[in-house]
C-alpha cells in the first residue's frame, strides 16, 4: 500500500500501480470536478516518480510548408485560402534558407507542417508542386526533410493522415512524426460540430494512421484538443484510445494536451477558451491514466500560468522556436527559452533540450539518423547543454 493515503479509493489504487476501469476514471472526473486537489496530488506524485525533476522541450523551427488544406475544421486559423495574406507556399529555396537560419540559431528540430493533401482541392497547390518538381505534398515533404537533415536539423513531420507507405518512406529522414488524434468522438464529426467538414479528422482514420505508425515502429506524437465541444468522458475515451495503441505497439512517445483558444477568423470565434481548471483536470487525468507517458502542454497557450502545470502532471513543453511563429496559434508567441528555464527552476524543475524523438524511443529510429544525432547527443539521448544554450 502506498504511504500516502488519499481519501479516494481509486487514487490509492492508482498509486499502488493497480488498474482501475474506464468507469472508475469517469467517477474520478466527477469527484474531482468540485475539488481537484487529490487528483492533482496524485498526478504530481506519478509525474515525479516517472520523470523526476526534469522537464524537456525541443528547440525547433516551424516550416509552414503549405497551409492550403483539403479539409475545414471550424476552429482552425492555420488553413489559408488562395489570395489570403497568411498563405504559405514554401519554395525549395525557402526551405534551404530557413534550415540554414535554424542551424545558425542552434535549433535541433525541423517541424514540417502542411494542410491535409492540399493538391486534392486546389489547383494552386498542384501548380506550386509542379513548379518545385513534385506531384504530391508527400513527395515534397520527403525532399524538404532531406534538405533540413543535410543542414544538420532533425525533421518531425505533421502532415495529416499519411499512408503506411508514406510513413515508411518518411521515417528514413524523420526520427519521429506527429498526428493529433484531437478526439475519438464521432459526435464531433456530425453536422454543426467542429470536424463535420474534415473527413481526415474521422477518429477511425486517425486511429488507423496511429496504428500503422505502430506497426512500423515509428515514434509518434499525438494528442487531444481540449475544449472544442467534447464531453469530459469523451476526453477520457480519447486518452484510453491512445493508451490502447501504445499498449499494443509501444510507439506513442508523447501526448500533447492543447487547450482550445478561439480564433477571430473562424466559425468558432465566439466559442469560449477551454476553462483552465477543466484543462488542468484533463492534464492530471492523462497523467494518472498513463503514468509513464510524456505529457506536454504548449506554454504559449497558457502564457501566464504554464508553470503551474508542473504541479498537475506534465513533463514537456513541446517544440519552442526562437525564430519562427506558431502558425497554428499565431496570436500566441512562444515565451523565451530563458524565461521558461527560470520558471522551471522556480518550480523546482530542471529544463533539458530533447531531440524531436524522446530518449527512450531511440531504439526505434533508423540507425543513420541516430548516428547523425551523435555529435550533439549528451550521452543520454538528450541534446548537449552547450549546444542548445
Ligand atoms: S486543423 Fe488541419 S485538417 Fe483541420 S482545417 Fe486546419 S489544417 Fe486542415
Boltz pocket constraint, residues with backbone or C-beta under 6 A from the ligand:
constraints:
  - pocket:
      binder: B
      contacts: [[A, 67], [A, 69], [A, 70], [A, 71], [A, 72], [A, 73], [A, 76], [A, 77], [A, 78], [A, 79], [A, 114], [A, 115], [A, 116], [A, 160], [A, 198], [A, 200]]
      max_distance: 6.0
